[in-house]
Amino acid sequence: MLKVNNVSKSFGNIVALEDISFDVDPGEFVFLTGPSGSGKTTLLRLILRELLPDTGEIYLEDQDITQLRLREVPALRQQIGTVFQDFKILNERTVRENVEVALAVIGLDKNEWRDRVDHVANLVGLSNRVDLFPSQLSGGELQRVSLARALVVNPKIILADEPTGNLDWETSERIMQLFEKINQEGKTILMATHNQNIIDTMKKRVIEVKHGKVTKV
Amino acid sequence: MHLKTAWNSMRRSPFQAMSAVFVLTLTFFVITILCILLYSSQQVIKEFETRPQIIAFLKSDAKEDAIASLQQKLVSDERIKQVKYVTKDDALKIYKDATKENPLLSELVSPSIFPASLEISLKDISFASDVIDQVKTDGSVEDVGFTASLKGQSGLGDVVQKLRNVSWYIRVGGSALAIFLAFTSFVVLIVIIGMRITTRRGEIEILKLLGATSGFIRNPILLEALMYAIFGTLLGWVFAVLLVLYASPSLLLYFKDIPILPKETLKLFGLLGLILGGELIVGIVLALLGSSIAVGRARKR
């Protein structure tokens, strides 16, 4: 599903990633862990083509995304579901509208929006919250909206960057249960986190990054 | 979706939206008035041009063939639009028509006192002086009169100069004012759209991460600018039309026979519709250019 081959990335004199290589198989749930500043987020940004590596290749299925032209990047991102620590929710839109935005971006027929949104809202436990605005929701609920938005486009892989970073332990646990449920339904997940409790509880494969290098695959 | 996004964006910052619309309203109000003034001034000039500006009074003993020869010579002159021969009888008839409310005046004159004449219309009033000099030299001509006058100024130079001045002020002054106002609107649009993009920076970042294309992100911004342009143009046009309709009875009465505005309703609204169409095109171009520049500037930041 995802293959990272000898990827290096520097910002000026600072080496963020050095000769990183790993694979993620279809349907797998993989943690990307390491201390703050170890390069986890940089790696996710490379996969999203927010950044280009200095060397190396990154394959999503059989496509080397480092070779994509700028105008092909949106199509790549439409195949990837993203969940962030700060939720990245549109505050002026309701939960339903926030999820619908992702469907508008992929150009899905408007007639199909309601069913798709209702389905994912039910999956993440937000069926009775779809008409509320973000300001009316808790942190855990906002992360569920973010997850619903990522899922609604039926992505090939979900990238999650510290999705529990802003949540208390109890809420984090429930969100992780949700990720587990989604993974069991066949979705591939690559999650960056430095929360050791979560990693220990979930018992999934761990890729550890320290000082820009993979220390454990 | 894009239309809803653009509309919501306008609703969220109503004062910014209002300032953009009002500046465009003022611009297109002035442009509409200028267009109508330009049309009216053209009508006034046309009226003067189509009226016979020069009358060559013929000698009473002038021979018919000499008159015909002079008429033919004038008709073939490229500076002259039309030449009309007015016989003594025609001149008397014109006099009688003009004095029909006072029959005594008609009875007091004899047909013999009215000379035959050639009424000459010029293609451009600036040719008048040369044509008068030329006609005066003809042996059949007794005297030459210049009929065009404006508000009591009878001198040829004054009349021509005044008409030219009026036309110049409306064309050049009006165009300069219109360009200045259009440029102001353009700058205001760039600033306001730029502010909108800054406000929406977070939203744009999220849309990019979701895989939105440049068009998907840009279209609501362009639509918002188009809405400002369309609302502004329509409001400016409506206010100007209301003013023109309010003032037109007095203006038409003042200018009497000169059709400074079309008298038929259909033609009047045809003219106003033409102006609106042109203004909408200008407004749309301003909006598209302004928003494109604002988007380009935001990308560079």
Boltz contact constraints between the chains, C-beta under 6 A:
constraints:
  - contact:
      token1: [A, 74]
      token2: [B, 211]
      max_distance: 6.0
  - contact:
      token1: [A, 74]
      token2: [B, 213]
      max_distance: 6.0
  - contact:
      token1: [A, 77]
      token2: [B, 211]
      max_distance: 6.0
  - contact:
      token1: [A, 78]
      token2: [B, 211]
      max_distance: 6.0
  - contact:
      token1: [A, 82]
      token2: [B, 209]
      max_distance: 6.0
  - contact:
      token1: [A, 88]
      token2: [B, 206]
      max_distance: 6.0
  - contact:
      token1: [A, 90]
      token2: [B, 203]
      max_distance: 6.0
  - contact:
      token1: [A, 102]
      token2: [B, 210]
      max_distance: 6.0
  - contact:
      token1: [A, 104]
      token2: [B, 1]
      max_distance: 6.0
  - contact:
      token1: [A, 105]
      token2: [B, 210]
      max_distance: 6.0
  - contact:
      token1: [A, 105]
      token2: [B, 211]
      max_distance: 6.0
  - contact:
      token1: [A, 105]
      token2: [B, 212]
      max_distance: 6.0
